[in-house]
Amino acid sequence: MIQSVQYSMQSIQDEARQLVQQGVVSRNQPIYVLCQYIPAREWASVECELEKVATSCAIALAICSVAKIGKTTNR
């Protein structure tokens, strides 16, 4: 049975950092370039983690925006 590897945001960053340090990819390339260096069977796990982080960031930004609007209208 093939076991799937679970990627954390930290492990994705570490992998990307290593590829940049080796000169394989550059920092300004799109993130999907990493899929060339991560096994295809594991890419779904990477995508899932990236989506979770992006969703969390979007929610945090929305909360901050609402809080900021609330502060400016309460003056």
Backbone bond lengths (Angstrom), bond angles and torsions (degrees), N, CA, C in turn:
res aa  C-N    CA-C-N  psi(-1)  N-CA   C-N-CA  omega(-1)  CA-C   N-CA-C  phi
1 M - - - 1.442 - - 1.527 109.53 -
2 I 1.333 116.73 131.39 1.459 122.33 179.33 1.521 108.63 -83.92
3 Q 1.330 115.42 125.83 1.456 119.27 178.41 1.521 109.45 -93.45
4 S 1.318 115.03 139.15 1.452 121.06 178.83 1.527 109.54 -86.64
5 V 1.298 115.96 138.03 1.462 121.25 177.35 1.526 108.09 -87.32
6 Q 1.331 116.17 134.09 1.449 120.77 176.34 1.527 108.55 -95.78
7 Y 1.311 116.73 127.41 1.453 121.68 -179.80 1.520 109.93 -100.78
8 S 1.316 115.65 135.96 1.461 121.23 171.97 1.530 107.12 -100.37
9 M 1.318 115.62 165.22 1.464 118.49 177.71 1.527 109.82 -59.80
10 Q 1.327 116.55 -38.17 1.466 120.60 179.47 1.532 111.09 -62.50
11 S 1.326 117.21 -42.96 1.470 119.51 -179.44 1.531 111.18 -68.44
12 I 1.329 117.68 -34.03 1.470 121.04 176.65 1.529 109.45 -66.25
13 Q 1.329 116.24 -44.35 1.462 120.02 178.24 1.523 111.19 -62.51
14 D 1.326 116.58 -42.14 1.467 120.58 178.86 1.520 111.22 -61.79
15 E 1.327 115.90 -43.75 1.470 120.86 179.44 1.531 110.18 -62.73
16 A 1.328 116.67 -46.37 1.465 121.16 179.77 1.530 110.71 -63.50
17 R 1.318 116.93 -43.30 1.469 121.75 179.29 1.530 110.54 -59.72
18 Q 1.309 116.15 -42.85 1.464 120.49 179.73 1.534 110.76 -63.75
19 L 1.321 116.92 -42.31 1.470 120.77 179.04 1.525 111.12 -65.08
20 V 1.326 117.36 -37.41 1.470 121.26 177.60 1.527 109.58 -66.76
21 Q 1.331 117.51 -45.86 1.464 121.53 -179.81 1.520 112.08 -62.01
22 Q 1.330 116.75 -32.26 1.466 121.22 178.58 1.530 111.57 -79.59
23 G 1.341 116.80 -8.63 1.459 120.79 -179.32 1.516 113.68 79.25
24 V 1.327 117.10 12.46 1.463 122.15 -178.11 1.527 110.30 -75.35
25 V 1.321 116.16 -39.62 1.469 122.10 176.69 1.521 107.83 -130.88
26 S 1.327 116.35 162.93 1.464 119.75 175.82 1.528 109.29 -110.78
27 R 1.322 114.84 159.25 1.466 120.54 -176.08 1.533 113.01 -62.62
28 N 1.319 117.62 -26.20 1.464 119.51 -175.47 1.531 113.92 -94.12
29 Q 1.315 117.55 10.01 1.457 120.65 176.11 1.530 109.74 -82.35
30 P 1.332 117.04 152.98 1.476 119.99 177.74 1.526 110.83 -61.53
31 I 1.309 115.53 150.03 1.463 120.96 -175.81 1.532 112.58 -62.60
32 Y 1.334 117.26 -28.50 1.467 118.77 -178.59 1.524 112.60 -67.05
33 V 1.342 118.13 -10.68 1.463 121.40 174.71 1.528 109.58 -60.55
34 L 1.339 116.66 -29.13 1.462 120.42 179.97 1.521 112.39 -60.79
35 C 1.330 117.68 -25.44 1.465 119.66 -177.22 1.531 111.82 -63.19
36 Q 1.328 116.71 -19.55 1.465 119.91 176.48 1.529 111.85 -72.19
37 Y 1.335 116.57 -18.76 1.459 121.07 -173.82 1.521 113.21 -115.18
38 I 1.309 116.49 -0.35 1.466 121.96 177.06 1.524 106.38 -115.11
39 P 1.321 118.30 131.88 1.472 119.84 -178.54 1.532 112.05 -53.05
40 A 1.316 116.19 139.60 1.467 122.13 -175.79 1.526 112.13 -54.95
41 R 1.324 117.35 -38.09 1.466 119.89 -178.64 1.523 111.64 -67.57
42 E 1.346 117.36 -18.99 1.458 121.50 -179.63 1.525 112.81 -99.09
43 W 1.323 117.22 -12.29 1.466 120.82 -175.81 1.527 111.85 -61.98
44 A 1.311 118.23 -34.91 1.467 121.01 179.44 1.529 110.59 -60.11
45 S 1.315 116.66 -38.47 1.460 121.12 177.82 1.526 110.84 -65.95
46 V 1.318 116.80 -40.67 1.466 121.52 177.93 1.529 109.87 -64.10
47 E 1.318 116.19 -46.95 1.472 120.96 178.66 1.521 111.29 -57.85
48 C 1.307 115.99 -44.23 1.456 121.77 -179.33 1.534 110.44 -60.61
49 E 1.304 116.90 -45.84 1.474 121.16 179.66 1.522 110.69 -64.38
50 L 1.320 117.44 -42.31 1.462 120.70 178.48 1.530 111.33 -63.42
51 E 1.325 116.67 -39.95 1.467 120.38 177.64 1.524 111.33 -65.18
52 K 1.347 116.94 -39.81 1.470 120.26 178.24 1.521 110.40 -61.81
53 V 1.323 116.23 -44.62 1.462 120.57 -178.97 1.525 110.07 -66.71
54 A 1.325 117.12 -42.94 1.463 120.44 179.67 1.528 110.84 -62.73
55 T 1.322 116.95 -41.07 1.462 121.16 178.32 1.521 110.47 -64.43
56 S 1.321 117.10 -43.83 1.465 121.16 178.11 1.520 110.87 -61.02
57 C 1.330 117.13 -41.83 1.461 121.09 179.24 1.527 110.76 -66.22
58 A 1.316 116.73 -41.40 1.462 120.33 179.68 1.525 110.71 -63.83
59 I 1.316 117.31 -41.22 1.465 121.46 178.36 1.523 109.85 -64.37
60 A 1.324 116.96 -44.32 1.465 121.16 179.84 1.526 110.64 -61.83
61 L 1.316 117.01 -42.85 1.458 120.58 178.50 1.526 111.26 -64.04
62 A 1.330 116.57 -40.22 1.465 120.14 178.96 1.526 110.34 -64.41
63 I 1.313 117.47 -41.76 1.466 121.39 178.94 1.531 109.85 -63.56
64 C 1.323 116.97 -43.79 1.468 120.70 178.81 1.520 110.85 -63.08
65 S 1.318 116.91 -40.64 1.467 120.64 178.97 1.512 111.30 -63.46
66 V 1.319 117.06 -43.39 1.463 121.39 179.39 1.525 109.76 -64.59
67 A 1.313 116.58 -42.57 1.459 120.79 179.81 1.534 110.67 -63.75
68 K 1.331 115.84 -40.39 1.467 120.93 179.75 1.519 110.48 -66.21
69 I 1.326 117.77 -41.72 1.461 122.21 178.25 1.516 110.02 -63.70
70 G 1.338 115.75 -41.53 1.463 120.40 179.05 1.516 111.86 -61.76
71 K 1.319 117.97 -38.31 1.453 121.69 179.50 1.530 112.00 -68.27
72 T 1.328 116.37 -37.16 1.470 119.26 -177.70 1.519 111.83 -76.66
73 T 1.321 118.65 -28.62 1.472 121.22 -179.70 1.509 112.17 -85.02
74 N 1.335 117.98 -15.94 1.462 121.35 -179.78 1.512 113.00 -88.05
75 R 1.284 118.48 1.88 1.473 121.38 -177.92 1.493 111.96 -84.39
